[in-house]
Amino acid sequence: MNSRSPVDQNPTAPAPASSTRGSAGRGVVPLFADPSPARRRRRYAVAGTGHRAGMYVAALSGDHADVGELVAWLDPNPARIDWYDTEVGRARGLDGPARLPRWAPDGLGAMIDAQRVDTVIVTSPDHTHASLVDRALRAGADVVVEKPLTVDAEGCRLISRAIEDTGRQVVMTFNYRYAPRNSTLRQVIASGAVGEVTGVHFEWVLDTVHGADYFRRWHRRKDHSGGLLVHKASHHFDLVNWWIDDVPARVFASGALRFYGDRNAAARGLGPRPERGTGAHGDPFSLDLRADPRLDALYLRAEEHDGYRRDQDPFAPGVTIEDNMAVLVDYRRGATLTYSLNAHGPWEGYRVTVNGTEGRAELQVVERGFIELDSEGNAVLDPSATPGAVTQDPLRPEGERLTVQRHWQRAEEIPIPGGIGGHGGGDAILLMDVFRRDLRLEDDPLGRAADHRDGLRAVAVGIAANQSLVTGLPVTVDALGILRCPERNAQPGPHVP
């Protein structure tokens, strides 16, 4: 267990150096025992075969095939299943597809029973999570679920009741916890270097390639994604909850759709827009699905089955989510979070400031310093693949820096070890915990593995923030009634045979 393959979840997100790195920094990768020859491989099914599923399919077809096997697909779109089934067949050395059994969403229980599924991996659209998790647990399977856990309070309550009734387990895949820069900040705070935390400021910037992508897809509908305050920011709220080891208590939010959408396009005089990105030329806000074989197969060639368009114009009618958001969160022990998210920045990254009674920690991350346009005016997703392209901006170089300064002392830069995989070098390490946690040789002092309770605490902030946007008033998290759930298990994760 010394090396891991790079994995990718989002083709429009910046590709960090860690995504192609062959090895991690010292102490980053946990130590795992080799599985016993007598150990039965766990049986996994994937519910939702969009691009988000790719990371898990690749893991179970490669690095983690010794401890788990894919046995079934669940998706209403046969073309998407076809693509992944062919990939699995290739990984298994077959002449054609793997021909794993496939099921429509209403056949979840029957699939679990017929294929003796141990764990269902839920990578479907966010608004379907609660029902799938509930039904999978009640059918006798554990669940690994992509963030966010769900999109609303009723979904949270549905999942909590299912866990309480069945005793089954839900693993949340908060991969940003595993990024070395974020886990190093956790170590700094836990060490007491800044004293007791009094406040956190967290600013996240999405650029006009990655940010626009949320306005092309089903995420543009708030009833499907909960908006970016749930879909995207649940990552960030989880990090703060985890960094300071506290529970959100009260939330106030402000935000609006100020850049994307048809009304903003008209107000800025953008003129006629292409109906979709595929086939459009000279438009930096468009995404041509034909340029990526995976997107072409999973979406463009799958449209005939469900009519879903992955490349909608972000300025077309129908956008119901915000692109500018500000949130104020009070925590139970007294710390305060000020959070902002902008989805149309010229660069991508984030800044975190942690103030404490004995000093201050500052984490600055630039994931993409600028967006380069080609000669036709199209956004270049991978400048390194373009001959002669400038891949770094000297004024905003891509990179990360963690600084700690105690009262009456000079600032000190804290080294950040290298990670492996996407999402800041956390993906590959997360997958180890997801698929072989029972083989760990030592406990994780950082407590990075997340369960349903962590998922509830993360979405609670976004759900409360959405309610605050409607009422204009602060919302207490307890009033949502979604954190009253079974206590976390000492070792969250799949049942081990």
C-alpha positions in Angstrom: 0.0 0.0 0.0 2.7 2.5 -0.9 1.4 4.2 -4.0 -2.0 5.5 -5.3 -3.3 6.4 -8.7 -4.5 10.0 -9.3 -8.2 10.4 -9.4 -10.4 13.2 -10.7 -13.9 14.2 -9.8 -14.5 17.5 -11.5 -13.1 18.3 -15.0 -13.6 22.0 -14.6 -11.9 22.4 -11.2 -8.2 23.3 -11.1 -5.9 20.4 -11.2 -3.4 20.6 -8.3 0.1 19.3 -8.5 -1.0 16.6 -6.1 -3.2 15.1 -8.8 -0.2 13.8 -10.7 2.2 13.3 -7.8 3.4 9.7 -7.3 4.1 9.9 -3.6 3.1 12.0 -0.6 5.1 13.9 2.0 6.4 12.2 5.1 3.7 11.1 7.5 0.8 12.1 5.2 -0.3 8.6 4.2 -1.6 6.4 7.0 -0.2 2.9 7.5 -2.4 0.0 6.7 -2.0 -3.7 7.1 -2.3 -6.0 4.1 -5.7 -7.8 4.0 -5.7 -11.4 5.0 -6.1 -13.9 2.2 -9.2 -15.2 4.0 -10.8 -11.7 4.2 -13.9 -11.5 2.1 -14.0 -8.6 -0.3 -16.9 -6.2 0.4 -19.5 -5.9 -2.3 -20.3 -2.4 -3.5 -23.0 -0.9 -5.7 -22.9 2.6 -7.2 -26.0 4.6 -7.1 -25.6 7.5 -9.6 -23.2 7.1 -12.5 -22.4 10.7 -13.4 -18.8 12.0 -13.3 -18.8 12.1 -9.5 -18.8 8.3 -9.4 -15.5 8.1 -11.3 -13.3 8.4 -8.3 -14.9 5.4 -6.5 -15.2 3.3 -9.6 -11.5 3.8 -10.4 -10.6 3.0 -6.8 -12.5 -0.3 -6.7 -11.2 -1.2 -10.1 -7.6 -0.5 -9.2 -6.0 0.4 -5.9 -8.7 -1.0 -3.7 -9.8 -4.0 -5.7 -8.1 -6.3 -3.2 -10.6 -5.3 -0.5 -13.8 -4.5 -2.4 -15.5 -5.3 -5.7 -18.2 -3.5 -7.7 -21.2 -5.8 -8.2 -24.0 -3.6 -9.5 -25.1 -0.2 -11.0 -28.1 1.9 -10.1 -29.0 4.8 -12.5 -32.0 5.7 -14.8 -29.6 6.4 -17.7 -28.3 3.3 -19.4 -25.6 5.2 -21.4 -23.9 6.4 -18.3 -23.9 2.9 -16.9 -22.5 1.6 -20.2 -19.5 3.9 -20.0 -18.5 2.9 -16.5 -19.2 -0.8 -17.2 -16.8 -0.7 -20.1 -14.2 1.0 -17.9 -14.6 -1.7 -15.3 -14.3 -4.4 -18.0 -11.1 -2.9 -19.3 -9.7 -2.7 -15.7 -10.5 -6.4 -15.2 -8.7 -7.3 -18.4 -11.9 -8.3 -20.3 -12.4 -8.0 -24.0 -15.5 -6.0 -23.5 -17.7 -4.5 -20.7 -17.9 -6.1 -17.3 -21.7 -6.6 -17.7 -22.5 -5.9 -14.1 -26.2 -6.1 -13.2 -28.0 -2.8 -13.6 -31.0 -1.4 -11.9 -33.3 1.6 -12.0 -33.6 3.7 -8.9 -36.9 2.1 -7.8 -35.1 -1.3 -7.7 -32.6 -0.3 -5.0 -33.9 -2.8 -2.4 -34.2 -5.6 -4.9 -30.6 -4.9 -6.1 -29.2 -5.0 -2.6 -30.9 -8.3 -1.9 -30.2 -10.0 -5.3 -26.5 -8.9 -5.4 -25.8 -9.3 -1.7 -24.6 -5.7 -1.6 -22.7 -4.7 1.6 -22.4 -1.0 0.8 -24.1 1.4 -1.5 -22.0 4.3 -2.8 -24.3 7.3 -3.4 -23.1 9.7 -6.0 -26.4 10.8 -7.4 -27.8 14.4 -7.6 -28.0 15.9 -4.1 -31.8 16.0 -3.8 -32.0 12.2 -4.2 -29.5 11.4 -1.4 -32.0 11.2 1.5 -34.3 8.7 -0.2 -31.5 6.5 -1.4 -29.7 6.5 1.9 -32.9 5.8 3.8 -33.9 2.9 1.5 -30.4 1.4 1.3 -30.1 1.3 5.1 -33.5 -0.2 5.6 -32.7 -2.8 2.9 -29.7 -4.0 4.9 -26.7 -2.1 3.4 -24.3 0.5 4.7 -23.8 3.7 2.8 -20.9 5.8 1.6 -22.4 9.2 0.5 -20.8 12.1 -1.4 -21.3 15.5 0.2 -23.7 17.0 0.9 -25.5 14.5 3.0 -28.8 15.9 1.8 -30.3 19.3 0.9 -33.0 20.1 3.5 -34.1 19.5 7.1 -36.6 16.8 6.2 -33.9 14.8 4.4 -31.7 15.1 7.5 -34.5 13.7 9.7 -35.2 10.9 7.2 -31.6 9.7 7.3 -31.3 10.1 11.1 -34.4 8.0 11.7 -33.1 5.3 9.3 -29.8 5.1 11.2 -31.5 4.9 14.5 -34.0 2.2 13.3 -31.4 0.0 11.5 -28.1 0.5 13.4 -26.4 0.7 10.0 -23.6 3.1 9.2 -23.2 6.1 6.9 -19.7 7.3 5.9 -19.4 10.9 4.6 -16.7 11.6 2.1 -15.3 14.9 3.2 -12.2 14.8 1.1 -11.0 18.3 2.0 -10.2 17.1 5.6 -7.5 14.9 4.1 -5.8 17.7 2.1 -2.5 18.2 4.0 -2.9 22.0 4.1 -6.2 21.6 5.9 -5.1 18.8 8.2 -1.9 20.8 9.1 -4.1 23.7 10.1 -6.1 21.3 12.3 -2.8 20.3 13.9 -1.9 23.9 14.6 -5.2 24.7 16.2 -5.2 21.4 18.3 -1.7 22.2 19.5 -2.9 25.3 21.2 -0.5 27.5 19.1 -3.1 30.2 18.7 -4.8 29.6 22.1 -8.6 29.3 22.4 -10.2 30.0 19.0 -12.3 33.2 19.2 -13.2 33.6 15.5 -12.6 32.2 12.0 -12.8 34.1 8.7 -13.2 31.9 5.6 -13.3 33.3 2.1 -13.7 31.0 -0.9 -13.4 32.1 -4.5 -14.6 30.1 -7.5 -13.4 31.3 -10.9 -15.5 31.7 -14.0 -14.7 28.2 -15.3 -15.3 26.1 -12.2 -17.8 28.6 -10.7 -19.8 28.8 -13.9 -20.1 25.0 -14.0 -22.6 25.0 -11.1 -24.8 27.2 -13.2 -24.7 24.9 -16.2 -25.8 21.7 -14.5 -28.7 20.5 -12.3 -27.0 22.4 -9.4 -28.5 25.6 -10.9 -31.8 24.6 -9.3 -32.0 25.1 -5.6 -34.5 22.3 -5.1 -32.0 19.9 -6.6 -28.8 21.1 -4.9 -29.7 23.3 -1.9 -27.7 26.0 -3.7 -24.0 26.6 -3.2 -24.6 27.2 0.5 -25.4 23.4 0.8 -23.8 21.8 -2.2 -20.4 23.5 -2.2 -20.2 25.2 1.2 -20.9 22.0 3.2 -17.3 21.2 2.4 -16.2 24.5 4.0 -18.6 24.4 7.0 -17.4 20.9 7.7 -13.8 22.1 7.7 -14.5 24.8 10.3 -16.6 22.5 12.5 -13.7 20.0 12.4 -10.9 22.6 12.7 -12.3 24.1 15.9 -14.1 20.9 17.1 -17.4 22.7 17.8 -21.0 22.7 16.7 -22.8 25.6 14.9 -25.5 27.2 17.0 -26.9 30.3 15.1 -26.7 31.4 11.5 -27.4 34.6 9.6 -26.9 34.9 5.8 -27.1 37.4 3.0 -26.8 36.6 -0.7 -28.2 36.9 -4.2 -27.8 35.9 -7.8 -25.8 38.9 -9.0 -23.7 37.6 -12.0 -25.1 34.6 -13.7 -28.7 34.1 -14.9 -30.7 35.7 -17.7 -31.6 38.9 -15.9 -28.0 39.7 -15.0 -26.9 39.0 -18.6 -29.6 41.3 -19.9 -28.7 44.0 -17.4 -25.0 43.9 -18.5 -26.0 43.9 -22.2 -24.4 40.6 -23.0 -26.7 40.1 -26.0 -27.7 36.8 -27.5 -26.1 33.8 -25.8 -25.4 30.3 -27.2 -28.1 27.9 -26.1 -25.5 25.4 -24.9 -21.7 25.1 -24.7 -21.2 22.2 -27.1 -20.6 23.7 -30.5 -20.2 27.3 -29.2 -17.0 29.2 -30.3 -15.2 32.1 -28.7 -17.2 32.1 -25.5 -15.2 31.6 -22.2 -18.4 30.7 -20.3 -19.2 27.8 -22.5 -18.2 24.1 -22.0 -17.9 21.9 -25.0 -18.6 18.4 -23.9 -16.9 17.0 -27.0 -13.5 18.2 -25.7 -13.6 15.6 -22.9 -14.2 12.0 -23.8 -15.7 11.2 -20.4 -18.1 14.2 -20.5 -19.0 13.3 -24.1 -19.9 9.7 -23.1 -21.6 10.4 -19.8 -23.7 13.3 -20.9 -23.7 14.3 -24.6 -24.3 10.8 -25.8 -26.6 10.0 -22.9 -29.0 12.9 -23.6 -31.3 10.8 -25.7 -32.3 8.8 -22.6 -33.3 11.5 -20.2 -32.9 14.9 -22.0 -30.4 16.2 -19.4 -28.0 18.8 -20.7 -24.7 19.1 -18.8 -23.6 22.2 -20.8 -26.4 24.7 -20.3 -25.6 28.4 -20.7 -25.0 29.8 -17.2 -26.9 32.9 -18.3 -30.0 31.1 -19.4 -33.3 31.3 -17.6 -34.0 28.9 -14.7 -31.1 29.7 -12.3 -32.5 29.7 -8.8 -29.3 29.6 -6.7 -27.1 32.4 -5.5 -23.6 33.3 -6.8 -22.6 35.8 -4.0 -23.1 34.7 -0.4 -22.1 35.9 3.1 -22.7 33.9 6.3 -22.2 34.6 10.0 -22.2 31.6 12.3 -22.1 31.5 16.1 -20.7 28.4 17.7 -21.8 26.8 20.9 -18.5 27.5 22.7 -18.4 31.1 21.6 -16.3 31.3 18.4 -17.7 33.1 15.4 -17.3 32.3 11.7 -17.5 34.9 9.0 -17.8 33.2 5.6 -18.0 34.4 2.0 -18.4 32.5 -1.3 -18.1 34.1 -4.7 -18.7 32.0 -7.8 -17.4 34.4 -10.6 -13.8 35.3 -9.5 -10.9 35.8 -11.9 -8.9 33.3 -9.9 -9.7 30.3 -7.6 -8.7 29.5 -4.1 -9.4 30.4 -0.5 -8.2 32.3 2.5 -8.7 31.2 6.1 -7.8 33.3 9.2 -8.1 31.8 12.7 -7.9 34.2 15.6 -7.2 32.9 19.1 -6.4 34.1 22.5 -2.7 33.6 21.9 -2.2 34.4 18.3 -3.4 34.0 14.7 -3.1 31.4 12.0 -3.5 32.2 8.3 -3.9 29.8 5.4 -3.8 31.1 1.9 -4.4 28.8 -1.1 -4.3 29.7 -4.8 -5.6 26.7 -6.9 -5.7 28.6 -10.2 -4.1 32.0 -10.5 -5.9 33.1 -13.7 -7.9 31.7 -16.6 -6.1 31.8 -19.9 -8.0 32.2 -23.2 -7.0 30.6 -26.4 -6.8 32.4 -29.8 -10.5 31.9 -30.3 -11.5 33.3 -26.9 -12.3 29.9 -25.3 -11.2 29.2 -21.7 -8.2 26.9 -21.5 -8.8 24.2 -18.8 -5.3 22.9 -18.8 -2.7 25.6 -19.8 0.1 23.1 -19.4 -1.2 21.2 -22.4 -0.9 24.3 -24.6 2.5 24.9 -26.3 4.0 28.2 -25.2 1.3 28.8 -22.6 2.0 30.8 -19.4 1.0 28.4 -16.6 1.9 30.7 -13.7 1.0 34.3 -12.8 4.0 35.8 -11.0 1.7 38.1 -9.0 -0.7 35.3 -8.0 1.3 32.0 -8.2 -0.5 28.8 -7.5 0.5 27.4 -4.2 -0.3 27.3 -0.5 1.1 28.9 2.7 0.3 28.5 6.3 1.5 31.1 8.7 1.2 31.2 12.5 2.0 34.3 14.6 1.8 34.3 18.4 1.4 37.5 20.3 4.6 39.4 20.6 6.5 37.1 18.3 7.4 37.1 14.6 5.4 35.2 12.1 6.4 31.6 11.4 5.6 29.6 8.2 4.4 26.1 8.9 5.6 23.5 6.4 2.8 21.7 4.5 3.6 18.2 3.3 2.6 17.1 -0.2 -0.6 15.1 -0.7 -1.7 12.8 -3.5 -4.8 13.0 -5.6 -7.3 15.8 -6.3 -8.9 18.2 -3.9 -5.7 19.5 -2.5 -4.0 16.1 -2.2 -6.7 14.5 -0.1 -8.7 12.3 -2.4 -6.4 9.3 -2.5 -6.0 9.3 1.3 -9.7 9.6 1.8 -10.3 6.5 -0.3 -7.9 4.5 1.9 -10.1 5.4 4.9 -13.3 4.6 3.0 -12.3 1.2 1.7 -9.8 -0.2 4.3 -10.3 1.7 7.5 -10.5 -1.6 9.5 -6.9 -2.3 8.3 -5.4 0.9 9.8 -2.4 0.2 12.0 -3.0 3.2 14.3 -5.8 5.6 15.1 -6.0 8.9 13.2 -5.1 11.6 15.8 -6.8 14.2 13.5 -10.1 12.3 13.4 -10.5 12.9 9.6 -13.0 10.0 9.0 -16.5 11.5 8.9 -19.9 10.0 9.7 -23.5 11.1 9.4 -23.2 13.4 12.4 -20.5 15.4 10.7 -22.7 15.4 7.5 -25.6 16.8 9.5 -23.5 19.5 11.2 -22.1 20.6 7.8 -25.5 20.9 6.0 -27.1 22.4 9.1 -25.3 25.6 8.4 -26.3 25.8 4.8 -29.9 24.8 5.5 -30.1 27.5 8.2 -28.4 30.0 5.9 -31.0 29.3 3.2 -33.8 29.9 5.7 -32.2 33.1 6.8 -32.0 34.3 3.1 -35.8 33.9 2.9 -36.7 35.5 6.3 -33.9 38.0 6.7 -33.5 36.8 10.3 -30.9 34.7 12.1 -31.8 31.0 12.5 -30.9 28.8 15.4 -29.7 25.4 14.3 -31.5 23.7 17.2 -34.8 25.0 15.8 -34.2 23.0 12.6 -34.4 19.8 14.6 -31.7 18.0 12.6 -28.9 17.5 15.0 -30.8 15.3 17.4 -29.5 12.0 16.0 -27.8 8.9 17.4 -24.4 9.5 18.8 -21.4 8.8 16.6 -19.8 5.4 16.7 -16.3 5.2 18.0 -15.1 3.9 14.7 -17.4 5.1 11.9 -17.3 3.1 8.7 -18.6 0.0 7.0 -19.3 -3.2 9.0 -16.3 -5.5 8.8 -17.0 -9.2 8.2 
